[in-house]
Amino acid sequence: MGYDLVMFDMDGTLVDSEVGIINSIMYALECFGIDGLDSVRLRSLIGMDLRAACRSLGDFTDEQIEAMVAKYRERLAEKGLYEAKVYDGIATVLDTLKQNDVKIAVATAKATVYAERGLEYFGIDKYFDLVVGCELDGRRSDKAEIIACILEKLDPKRELKVAMVGDRKFVGLWRRGRA
């Protein structure tokens, strides 16, 4: 039994983006005089909503968080996206799905504009029917909302057999119908 729609998380599933994300987080924190966070702590932020990740690092005002987000995105857009690499075999998997008429989407906590830019840079954007992430202003930052958006656009009648690859901590929410 095959799937009609396969959704992929981006970071840690399609691409190894750890270096670019951690370097961009460190850049944002250093701009505010915050340093000394260990790599394990920084690595735990990958895949989180960006504003929630900043909040988890300390008692910051909304204005400070927005400034950190801006600094993070400044570096991500300039360098961080390009420090990632596509995992070996991903293009083959995507090509095989496409050849079998499977719809393919990206469901990422990353801002849609950066996800699309990264996929294009790596030459795998052509495989995706839809890329959905958060909005730059923070809207649609919850993974369940992102998945629901994809399902609304690609499976509005809920007739397709759907799989989610990656982001295992969010799959339970989706299965319980929250998405």
PyMOL commands that place a pseudoatom at each C-alpha (Angstrom):
pseudoatom trace, name=CA, resn=MET, resi=1, chain=A, elem=C, hetatm=0, pos=[0.000, 0.000, 0.000]
pseudoatom trace, name=CA, resn=GLY, resi=2, chain=A, elem=C, hetatm=0, pos=[1.604, 3.201, -1.147]
pseudoatom trace, name=CA, resn=TYR, resi=3, chain=A, elem=C, hetatm=0, pos=[1.044, 6.760, -0.075]
pseudoatom trace, name=CA, resn=ASP, resi=4, chain=A, elem=C, hetatm=0, pos=[-0.631, 9.485, -2.119]
pseudoatom trace, name=CA, resn=LEU, resi=5, chain=A, elem=C, hetatm=0, pos=[0.930, 12.374, -0.190]
pseudoatom trace, name=CA, resn=VAL, resi=6, chain=A, elem=C, hetatm=0, pos=[4.227, 12.402, 1.679]
pseudoatom trace, name=CA, resn=MET, resi=7, chain=A, elem=C, hetatm=0, pos=[5.163, 15.369, 3.870]
pseudoatom trace, name=CA, resn=PHE, resi=8, chain=A, elem=C, hetatm=0, pos=[8.791, 15.870, 4.844]
pseudoatom trace, name=CA, resn=ASP, resi=9, chain=A, elem=C, hetatm=0, pos=[10.235, 17.933, 7.631]
pseudoatom trace, name=CA, resn=MET, resi=10, chain=A, elem=C, hetatm=0, pos=[13.155, 19.947, 6.296]
pseudoatom trace, name=CA, resn=ASP, resi=11, chain=A, elem=C, hetatm=0, pos=[15.846, 20.380, 8.944]
pseudoatom trace, name=CA, resn=GLY, resi=12, chain=A, elem=C, hetatm=0, pos=[17.316, 17.061, 9.976]
pseudoatom trace, name=CA, resn=THR, resi=13, chain=A, elem=C, hetatm=0, pos=[15.240, 15.121, 7.442]
pseudoatom trace, name=CA, resn=LEU, resi=14, chain=A, elem=C, hetatm=0, pos=[15.913, 16.498, 3.963]
pseudoatom trace, name=CA, resn=VAL, resi=15, chain=A, elem=C, hetatm=0, pos=[18.968, 18.557, 4.842]
pseudoatom trace, name=CA, resn=ASP, resi=16, chain=A, elem=C, hetatm=0, pos=[21.611, 18.542, 7.540]
pseudoatom trace, name=CA, resn=SER, resi=17, chain=A, elem=C, hetatm=0, pos=[21.267, 22.172, 8.557]
pseudoatom trace, name=CA, resn=GLU, resi=18, chain=A, elem=C, hetatm=0, pos=[22.753, 21.968, 12.034]
pseudoatom trace, name=CA, resn=VAL, resi=19, chain=A, elem=C, hetatm=0, pos=[25.877, 24.042, 11.313]
pseudoatom trace, name=CA, resn=GLY, resi=20, chain=A, elem=C, hetatm=0, pos=[23.985, 26.920, 9.686]
pseudoatom trace, name=CA, resn=ILE, resi=21, chain=A, elem=C, hetatm=0, pos=[21.270, 26.992, 12.329]
pseudoatom trace, name=CA, resn=ILE, resi=22, chain=A, elem=C, hetatm=0, pos=[23.658, 26.850, 15.287]
pseudoatom trace, name=CA, resn=ASN, resi=23, chain=A, elem=C, hetatm=0, pos=[25.957, 29.479, 13.764]
pseudoatom trace, name=CA, resn=SER, resi=24, chain=A, elem=C, hetatm=0, pos=[22.962, 31.744, 13.142]
pseudoatom trace, name=CA, resn=ILE, resi=25, chain=A, elem=C, hetatm=0, pos=[21.684, 31.265, 16.710]
pseudoatom trace, name=CA, resn=MET, resi=26, chain=A, elem=C, hetatm=0, pos=[25.158, 32.021, 18.085]
pseudoatom trace, name=CA, resn=TYR, resi=27, chain=A, elem=C, hetatm=0, pos=[25.378, 35.155, 15.910]
pseudoatom trace, name=CA, resn=ALA, resi=28, chain=A, elem=C, hetatm=0, pos=[22.005, 36.409, 17.168]
pseudoatom trace, name=CA, resn=LEU, resi=29, chain=A, elem=C, hetatm=0, pos=[22.914, 35.739, 20.798]
pseudoatom trace, name=CA, resn=GLU, resi=30, chain=A, elem=C, hetatm=0, pos=[26.366, 37.306, 20.480]
pseudoatom trace, name=CA, resn=CYS, resi=31, chain=A, elem=C, hetatm=0, pos=[24.736, 40.474, 19.095]
pseudoatom trace, name=CA, resn=PHE, resi=32, chain=A, elem=C, hetatm=0, pos=[23.052, 40.754, 22.502]
pseudoatom trace, name=CA, resn=GLY, resi=33, chain=A, elem=C, hetatm=0, pos=[26.117, 39.850, 24.565]
pseudoatom trace, name=CA, resn=ILE, resi=34, chain=A, elem=C, hetatm=0, pos=[24.954, 36.315, 25.287]
pseudoatom trace, name=CA, resn=ASP, resi=35, chain=A, elem=C, hetatm=0, pos=[27.531, 33.576, 24.897]
pseudoatom trace, name=CA, resn=GLY, resi=36, chain=A, elem=C, hetatm=0, pos=[28.716, 30.402, 26.514]
pseudoatom trace, name=CA, resn=LEU, resi=37, chain=A, elem=C, hetatm=0, pos=[25.755, 28.202, 25.644]
pseudoatom trace, name=CA, resn=ASP, resi=38, chain=A, elem=C, hetatm=0, pos=[26.899, 24.655, 24.979]
pseudoatom trace, name=CA, resn=SER, resi=39, chain=A, elem=C, hetatm=0, pos=[26.332, 22.931, 21.646]
pseudoatom trace, name=CA, resn=VAL, resi=40, chain=A, elem=C, hetatm=0, pos=[23.910, 20.404, 23.168]
pseudoatom trace, name=CA, resn=ARG, resi=41, chain=A, elem=C, hetatm=0, pos=[21.640, 23.238, 24.347]
pseudoatom trace, name=CA, resn=LEU, resi=42, chain=A, elem=C, hetatm=0, pos=[21.849, 25.009, 20.997]
pseudoatom trace, name=CA, resn=ARG, resi=43, chain=A, elem=C, hetatm=0, pos=[21.231, 21.774, 19.089]
pseudoatom trace, name=CA, resn=SER, resi=44, chain=A, elem=C, hetatm=0, pos=[18.031, 21.229, 21.104]
pseudoatom trace, name=CA, resn=LEU, resi=45, chain=A, elem=C, hetatm=0, pos=[16.615, 24.422, 19.552]
pseudoatom trace, name=CA, resn=ILE, resi=46, chain=A, elem=C, hetatm=0, pos=[16.728, 23.046, 15.997]
pseudoatom trace, name=CA, resn=GLY, resi=47, chain=A, elem=C, hetatm=0, pos=[13.226, 22.502, 14.677]
pseudoatom trace, name=CA, resn=MET, resi=48, chain=A, elem=C, hetatm=0, pos=[11.561, 24.699, 17.283]
pseudoatom trace, name=CA, resn=ASP, resi=49, chain=A, elem=C, hetatm=0, pos=[9.508, 27.738, 16.461]
pseudoatom trace, name=CA, resn=LEU, resi=50, chain=A, elem=C, hetatm=0, pos=[12.119, 30.508, 16.342]
pseudoatom trace, name=CA, resn=ARG, resi=51, chain=A, elem=C, hetatm=0, pos=[10.407, 32.807, 18.830]
pseudoatom trace, name=CA, resn=ALA, resi=52, chain=A, elem=C, hetatm=0, pos=[9.797, 29.925, 21.246]
pseudoatom trace, name=CA, resn=ALA, resi=53, chain=A, elem=C, hetatm=0, pos=[13.477, 28.954, 20.957]
pseudoatom trace, name=CA, resn=CYS, resi=54, chain=A, elem=C, hetatm=0, pos=[14.525, 32.501, 21.885]
pseudoatom trace, name=CA, resn=ARG, resi=55, chain=A, elem=C, hetatm=0, pos=[12.088, 32.546, 24.818]
pseudoatom trace, name=CA, resn=SER, resi=56, chain=A, elem=C, hetatm=0, pos=[13.539, 29.283, 26.108]
pseudoatom trace, name=CA, resn=LEU, resi=57, chain=A, elem=C, hetatm=0, pos=[16.966, 30.912, 26.458]
pseudoatom trace, name=CA, resn=GLY, resi=58, chain=A, elem=C, hetatm=0, pos=[16.004, 33.500, 29.033]
pseudoatom trace, name=CA, resn=ASP, resi=59, chain=A, elem=C, hetatm=0, pos=[13.597, 36.113, 30.286]
pseudoatom trace, name=CA, resn=PHE, resi=60, chain=A, elem=C, hetatm=0, pos=[13.399, 38.399, 27.260]
pseudoatom trace, name=CA, resn=THR, resi=61, chain=A, elem=C, hetatm=0, pos=[10.852, 41.010, 26.291]
pseudoatom trace, name=CA, resn=ASP, resi=62, chain=A, elem=C, hetatm=0, pos=[8.877, 40.629, 23.083]
pseudoatom trace, name=CA, resn=GLU, resi=63, chain=A, elem=C, hetatm=0, pos=[10.982, 43.428, 21.574]
pseudoatom trace, name=CA, resn=GLN, resi=64, chain=A, elem=C, hetatm=0, pos=[14.214, 41.632, 22.454]
pseudoatom trace, name=CA, resn=ILE, resi=65, chain=A, elem=C, hetatm=0, pos=[12.919, 38.391, 20.972]
pseudoatom trace, name=CA, resn=GLU, resi=66, chain=A, elem=C, hetatm=0, pos=[11.936, 40.135, 17.739]
pseudoatom trace, name=CA, resn=ALA, resi=67, chain=A, elem=C, hetatm=0, pos=[15.416, 41.691, 17.574]
pseudoatom trace, name=CA, resn=MET, resi=68, chain=A, elem=C, hetatm=0, pos=[17.039, 38.270, 18.120]
pseudoatom trace, name=CA, resn=VAL, resi=69, chain=A, elem=C, hetatm=0, pos=[14.831, 36.742, 15.424]
pseudoatom trace, name=CA, resn=ALA, resi=70, chain=A, elem=C, hetatm=0, pos=[15.873, 39.513, 13.031]
pseudoatom trace, name=CA, resn=LYS, resi=71, chain=A, elem=C, hetatm=0, pos=[19.583, 38.922, 13.733]
pseudoatom trace, name=CA, resn=TYR, resi=72, chain=A, elem=C, hetatm=0, pos=[19.168, 35.154, 13.366]
pseudoatom trace, name=CA, resn=ARG, resi=73, chain=A, elem=C, hetatm=0, pos=[17.422, 35.580, 10.016]
pseudoatom trace, name=CA, resn=GLU, resi=74, chain=A, elem=C, hetatm=0, pos=[20.009, 38.123, 8.865]
pseudoatom trace, name=CA, resn=ARG, resi=75, chain=A, elem=C, hetatm=0, pos=[22.769, 35.541, 9.181]
pseudoatom trace, name=CA, resn=LEU, resi=76, chain=A, elem=C, hetatm=0, pos=[20.628, 32.626, 8.033]
pseudoatom trace, name=CA, resn=ALA, resi=77, chain=A, elem=C, hetatm=0, pos=[19.756, 34.428, 4.777]
pseudoatom trace, name=CA, resn=GLU, resi=78, chain=A, elem=C, hetatm=0, pos=[23.353, 35.479, 4.160]
pseudoatom trace, name=CA, resn=LYS, resi=79, chain=A, elem=C, hetatm=0, pos=[25.234, 32.310, 5.162]
pseudoatom trace, name=CA, resn=GLY, resi=80, chain=A, elem=C, hetatm=0, pos=[23.297, 29.822, 7.261]
pseudoatom trace, name=CA, resn=LEU, resi=81, chain=A, elem=C, hetatm=0, pos=[21.111, 28.368, 4.516]
pseudoatom trace, name=CA, resn=TYR, resi=82, chain=A, elem=C, hetatm=0, pos=[24.198, 27.621, 2.462]
pseudoatom trace, name=CA, resn=GLU, resi=83, chain=A, elem=C, hetatm=0, pos=[26.040, 25.842, 5.282]
pseudoatom trace, name=CA, resn=ALA, resi=84, chain=A, elem=C, hetatm=0, pos=[23.534, 22.991, 5.064]
pseudoatom trace, name=CA, resn=LYS, resi=85, chain=A, elem=C, hetatm=0, pos=[23.787, 19.951, 2.848]
pseudoatom trace, name=CA, resn=VAL, resi=86, chain=A, elem=C, hetatm=0, pos=[21.219, 17.573, 1.409]
pseudoatom trace, name=CA, resn=TYR, resi=87, chain=A, elem=C, hetatm=0, pos=[21.413, 14.115, 2.911]
pseudoatom trace, name=CA, resn=ASP, resi=88, chain=A, elem=C, hetatm=0, pos=[22.748, 11.417, 0.605]
pseudoatom trace, name=CA, resn=GLY, resi=89, chain=A, elem=C, hetatm=0, pos=[19.971, 9.654, -1.276]
pseudoatom trace, name=CA, resn=ILE, resi=90, chain=A, elem=C, hetatm=0, pos=[17.270, 12.288, -0.743]
pseudoatom trace, name=CA, resn=ALA, resi=91, chain=A, elem=C, hetatm=0, pos=[17.080, 13.281, -4.413]
pseudoatom trace, name=CA, resn=THR, resi=92, chain=A, elem=C, hetatm=0, pos=[16.672, 9.613, -5.362]
pseudoatom trace, name=CA, resn=VAL, resi=93, chain=A, elem=C, hetatm=0, pos=[13.860, 9.152, -2.842]
pseudoatom trace, name=CA, resn=LEU, resi=94, chain=A, elem=C, hetatm=0, pos=[12.072, 12.302, -4.050]
pseudoatom trace, name=CA, resn=ASP, resi=95, chain=A, elem=C, hetatm=0, pos=[12.514, 11.307, -7.680]
pseudoatom trace, name=CA, resn=THR, resi=96, chain=A, elem=C, hetatm=0, pos=[11.092, 7.845, -7.006]
pseudoatom trace, name=CA, resn=LEU, resi=97, chain=A, elem=C, hetatm=0, pos=[8.056, 9.329, -5.253]
pseudoatom trace, name=CA, resn=LYS, resi=98, chain=A, elem=C, hetatm=0, pos=[7.450, 11.719, -8.159]
pseudoatom trace, name=CA, resn=GLN, resi=99, chain=A, elem=C, hetatm=0, pos=[7.754, 8.905, -10.697]
pseudoatom trace, name=CA, resn=ASN, resi=100, chain=A, elem=C, hetatm=0, pos=[5.036, 7.102, -8.745]
pseudoatom trace, name=CA, resn=ASP, resi=101, chain=A, elem=C, hetatm=0, pos=[2.717, 10.149, -8.856]
pseudoatom trace, name=CA, resn=VAL, resi=102, chain=A, elem=C, hetatm=0, pos=[2.981, 10.818, -5.136]
pseudoatom trace, name=CA, resn=LYS, resi=103, chain=A, elem=C, hetatm=0, pos=[2.335, 14.401, -4.019]
pseudoatom trace, name=CA, resn=ILE, resi=104, chain=A, elem=C, hetatm=0, pos=[5.252, 15.712, -1.962]
pseudoatom trace, name=CA, resn=ALA, resi=105, chain=A, elem=C, hetatm=0, pos=[5.240, 18.588, 0.521]
pseudoatom trace, name=CA, resn=VAL, resi=106, chain=A, elem=C, hetatm=0, pos=[7.604, 20.170, 3.014]
pseudoatom trace, name=CA, resn=ALA, resi=107, chain=A, elem=C, hetatm=0, pos=[6.216, 20.857, 6.494]
pseudoatom trace, name=CA, resn=THR, resi=108, chain=A, elem=C, hetatm=0, pos=[8.819, 22.919, 8.348]
pseudoatom trace, name=CA, resn=ALA, resi=109, chain=A, elem=C, hetatm=0, pos=[9.069, 25.254, 11.329]
pseudoatom trace, name=CA, resn=LYS, resi=110, chain=A, elem=C, hetatm=0, pos=[11.460, 27.317, 9.204]
pseudoatom trace, name=CA, resn=ALA, resi=111, chain=A, elem=C, hetatm=0, pos=[9.964, 30.390, 7.527]
pseudoatom trace, name=CA, resn=THR, resi=112, chain=A, elem=C, hetatm=0, pos=[8.504, 29.384, 4.161]
pseudoatom trace, name=CA, resn=VAL, resi=113, chain=A, elem=C, hetatm=0, pos=[10.595, 31.932, 2.272]
pseudoatom trace, name=CA, resn=TYR, resi=114, chain=A, elem=C, hetatm=0, pos=[13.846, 30.485, 3.668]
pseudoatom trace, name=CA, resn=ALA, resi=115, chain=A, elem=C, hetatm=0, pos=[12.734, 26.890, 3.134]
pseudoatom trace, name=CA, resn=GLU, resi=116, chain=A, elem=C, hetatm=0, pos=[11.942, 27.628, -0.509]
pseudoatom trace, name=CA, resn=ARG, resi=117, chain=A, elem=C, hetatm=0, pos=[15.254, 29.428, -0.973]
pseudoatom trace, name=CA, resn=GLY, resi=118, chain=A, elem=C, hetatm=0, pos=[17.198, 26.523, 0.530]
pseudoatom trace, name=CA, resn=LEU, resi=119, chain=A, elem=C, hetatm=0, pos=[15.392, 23.879, -1.519]
pseudoatom trace, name=CA, resn=GLU, resi=120, chain=A, elem=C, hetatm=0, pos=[16.052, 25.891, -4.676]
pseudoatom trace, name=CA, resn=TYR, resi=121, chain=A, elem=C, hetatm=0, pos=[19.733, 26.342, -3.774]
pseudoatom trace, name=CA, resn=PHE, resi=122, chain=A, elem=C, hetatm=0, pos=[20.119, 22.579, -3.385]
pseudoatom trace, name=CA, resn=GLY, resi=123, chain=A, elem=C, hetatm=0, pos=[18.236, 21.869, -6.616]
pseudoatom trace, name=CA, resn=ILE, resi=124, chain=A, elem=C, hetatm=0, pos=[15.495, 19.780, -5.031]
pseudoatom trace, name=CA, resn=ASP, resi=125, chain=A, elem=C, hetatm=0, pos=[12.681, 22.344, -5.123]
pseudoatom trace, name=CA, resn=LYS, resi=126, chain=A, elem=C, hetatm=0, pos=[11.357, 20.819, -8.354]
pseudoatom trace, name=CA, resn=TYR, resi=127, chain=A, elem=C, hetatm=0, pos=[10.119, 17.753, -6.467]
pseudoatom trace, name=CA, resn=PHE, resi=128, chain=A, elem=C, hetatm=0, pos=[7.726, 19.558, -4.132]
pseudoatom trace, name=CA, resn=ASP, resi=129, chain=A, elem=C, hetatm=0, pos=[4.077, 20.313, -4.795]
pseudoatom trace, name=CA, resn=LEU, resi=130, chain=A, elem=C, hetatm=0, pos=[3.937, 22.580, -1.764]
pseudoatom trace, name=CA, resn=VAL, resi=131, chain=A, elem=C, hetatm=0, pos=[6.294, 24.054, 0.828]
pseudoatom trace, name=CA, resn=VAL, resi=132, chain=A, elem=C, hetatm=0, pos=[4.721, 25.307, 4.037]
pseudoatom trace, name=CA, resn=GLY, resi=133, chain=A, elem=C, hetatm=0, pos=[6.472, 26.828, 7.016]
pseudoatom trace, name=CA, resn=CYS, resi=134, chain=A, elem=C, hetatm=0, pos=[5.807, 29.705, 9.333]
pseudoatom trace, name=CA, resn=GLU, resi=135, chain=A, elem=C, hetatm=0, pos=[5.220, 33.257, 8.222]
pseudoatom trace, name=CA, resn=LEU, resi=136, chain=A, elem=C, hetatm=0, pos=[7.928, 35.829, 8.947]
pseudoatom trace, name=CA, resn=ASP, resi=137, chain=A, elem=C, hetatm=0, pos=[5.599, 37.614, 11.378]
pseudoatom trace, name=CA, resn=GLY, resi=138, chain=A, elem=C, hetatm=0, pos=[5.200, 34.442, 13.457]
pseudoatom trace, name=CA, resn=ARG, resi=139, chain=A, elem=C, hetatm=0, pos=[1.838, 33.330, 12.106]
pseudoatom trace, name=CA, resn=ARG, resi=140, chain=A, elem=C, hetatm=0, pos=[1.434, 29.616, 11.452]
pseudoatom trace, name=CA, resn=SER, resi=141, chain=A, elem=C, hetatm=0, pos=[4.351, 28.729, 13.722]
pseudoatom trace, name=CA, resn=ASP, resi=142, chain=A, elem=C, hetatm=0, pos=[2.720, 25.655, 15.256]
pseudoatom trace, name=CA, resn=LYS, resi=143, chain=A, elem=C, hetatm=0, pos=[3.564, 22.415, 13.417]
pseudoatom trace, name=CA, resn=ALA, resi=144, chain=A, elem=C, hetatm=0, pos=[-0.047, 21.235, 13.621]
pseudoatom trace, name=CA, resn=GLU, resi=145, chain=A, elem=C, hetatm=0, pos=[-1.116, 24.416, 11.790]
pseudoatom trace, name=CA, resn=ILE, resi=146, chain=A, elem=C, hetatm=0, pos=[1.535, 23.814, 9.130]
pseudoatom trace, name=CA, resn=ILE, resi=147, chain=A, elem=C, hetatm=0, pos=[0.378, 20.249, 8.539]
pseudoatom trace, name=CA, resn=ALA, resi=148, chain=A, elem=C, hetatm=0, pos=[-3.264, 21.353, 8.502]
pseudoatom trace, name=CA, resn=CYS, resi=149, chain=A, elem=C, hetatm=0, pos=[-2.425, 23.955, 5.835]
pseudoatom trace, name=CA, resn=ILE, resi=150, chain=A, elem=C, hetatm=0, pos=[-0.829, 21.295, 3.644]
pseudoatom trace, name=CA, resn=LEU, resi=151, chain=A, elem=C, hetatm=0, pos=[-3.764, 18.938, 4.061]
pseudoatom trace, name=CA, resn=GLU, resi=152, chain=A, elem=C, hetatm=0, pos=[-6.226, 21.731, 3.311]
pseudoatom trace, name=CA, resn=LYS, resi=153, chain=A, elem=C, hetatm=0, pos=[-4.437, 22.532, 0.049]
pseudoatom trace, name=CA, resn=LEU, resi=154, chain=A, elem=C, hetatm=0, pos=[-3.410, 19.060, -1.157]
pseudoatom trace, name=CA, resn=ASP, resi=155, chain=A, elem=C, hetatm=0, pos=[-6.051, 16.816, 0.424]
pseudoatom trace, name=CA, resn=PRO, resi=156, chain=A, elem=C, hetatm=0, pos=[-9.115, 18.962, 1.214]
pseudoatom trace, name=CA, resn=LYS, resi=157, chain=A, elem=C, hetatm=0, pos=[-11.495, 15.978, 1.100]
pseudoatom trace, name=CA, resn=ARG, resi=158, chain=A, elem=C, hetatm=0, pos=[-9.180, 13.858, 3.294]
pseudoatom trace, name=CA, resn=GLU, resi=159, chain=A, elem=C, hetatm=0, pos=[-9.150, 11.058, 0.736]
pseudoatom trace, name=CA, resn=LEU, resi=160, chain=A, elem=C, hetatm=0, pos=[-5.409, 10.556, 0.343]
pseudoatom trace, name=CA, resn=LYS, resi=161, chain=A, elem=C, hetatm=0, pos=[-3.210, 8.141, 2.214]
pseudoatom trace, name=CA, resn=VAL, resi=162, chain=A, elem=C, hetatm=0, pos=[-0.724, 10.469, 3.903]
pseudoatom trace, name=CA, resn=ALA, resi=163, chain=A, elem=C, hetatm=0, pos=[2.677, 9.981, 5.557]
pseudoatom trace, name=CA, resn=MET, resi=164, chain=A, elem=C, hetatm=0, pos=[4.848, 12.410, 7.525]
pseudoatom trace, name=CA, resn=VAL, resi=165, chain=A, elem=C, hetatm=0, pos=[8.603, 11.841, 7.407]
pseudoatom trace, name=CA, resn=GLY, resi=166, chain=A, elem=C, hetatm=0, pos=[10.615, 13.398, 10.219]
pseudoatom trace, name=CA, resn=ASP, resi=167, chain=A, elem=C, hetatm=0, pos=[9.533, 15.436, 13.218]
pseudoatom trace, name=CA, resn=ARG, resi=168, chain=A, elem=C, hetatm=0, pos=[8.454, 12.401, 15.164]
pseudoatom trace, name=CA, resn=LYS, resi=169, chain=A, elem=C, hetatm=0, pos=[7.487, 14.471, 18.211]
pseudoatom trace, name=CA, resn=PHE, resi=170, chain=A, elem=C, hetatm=0, pos=[4.703, 16.119, 16.195]
pseudoatom trace, name=CA, resn=VAL, resi=171, chain=A, elem=C, hetatm=0, pos=[3.313, 13.042, 14.437]
pseudoatom trace, name=CA, resn=GLY, resi=172, chain=A, elem=C, hetatm=0, pos=[1.160, 12.097, 17.424]
pseudoatom trace, name=CA, resn=LEU, resi=173, chain=A, elem=C, hetatm=0, pos=[-0.625, 15.449, 17.238]
pseudoatom trace, name=CA, resn=TRP, resi=174, chain=A, elem=C, hetatm=0, pos=[-1.335, 14.936, 13.575]
pseudoatom trace, name=CA, resn=ARG, resi=175, chain=A, elem=C, hetatm=0, pos=[-2.607, 11.383, 14.080]
pseudoatom trace, name=CA, resn=ARG, resi=176, chain=A, elem=C, hetatm=0, pos=[-4.971, 12.533, 16.830]
pseudoatom trace, name=CA, resn=GLY, resi=177, chain=A, elem=C, hetatm=0, pos=[-6.598, 14.906, 14.375]
pseudoatom trace, name=CA, resn=ARG, resi=178, chain=A, elem=C, hetatm=0, pos=[-5.244, 18.179, 15.736]
pseudoatom trace, name=CA, resn=ALA, resi=179, chain=A, elem=C, hetatm=0, pos=[-3.870, 19.008, 12.307]
for i in range(1, 179): cmd.bond("trace and resi %d" % i, "trace and resi %d" % (i + 1))
show_as sticks, trace
zoom trace
